[in-house]
Amino acid sequence: MKAVILFVCLLAGNSCIACPQADSIPSIANTTSKLIAEPHRLAAQRLILPAALLGYGIASLSNHSINDLNRSTRKEIAEHQPATTRLDNYTQYVPAALVYSLNSLGIKSSHNFRDRTILLAGSQLIVAGIVVPAKSLLHVERPDGSNFHSFPSGHTATAFSTAQFMYREYRHSNKLLSLAGYPFAVFTGVYRILNNKHWVGDVAAGAGIGILSTELAYWAFPYFSKLVGGRNWKGHLSVAPYTTGTSWGIGLVKQW
């Protein structure tokens, strides 16, 4: 269980990075003003945490010490037999749902409905474009032996991509509210481990991929926006949830 606690602490570092102490604000004032003025700029400091998480996850595939941590964590979980839950199948989507719900209640985010939908859809396309091929190519067996699609954790990637989406949408208007998605993301990641569906390294990599995917989506927003017709397009954009029976998602349809 120590590895799970370590994972939670590492993820909590994202909040520390996002919320500088008061006495450090003057020294980063210029950087902050630039980030606000250029919301779609890919800033290097935003990539530190996802790169570290992804790097840890990749290292777990070949590094014996990290792999031993994976195995010992699984053994300890098996000994304690914590209660399992299927809530992690749904909590991965909660941050995104919160953004749309808050907007419907009048608590406006940084982007309008059209733009934030493009951003969310773009981040999920990037997540899928990384996770799906990686699962097939790397062929890592799950801890429960159910299949060989363990690395990286898709649930965790989705959870952290939506949590980062919520952070980016509310970080300038309400810092505390912007971080509200992360408890759901951490819950999702931890329970992927406790449910014996993923190794610690899988979840760390998934978290890194999720955050990185959202950052890339914001950076690529001008291109995504042009793809669906720019700001003065005459077509119709529709968004709807979908389910395949075993998974859930958001569908984006553009009609010309």
Summary of the structure (lengths in Angstrom):
residues: 256
radius of gyration: 18.5
end to end distance: 52.5
largest distance: 59.5
contacts: 833
relative contact order: 0.17
helix: 65%
strand: 6%
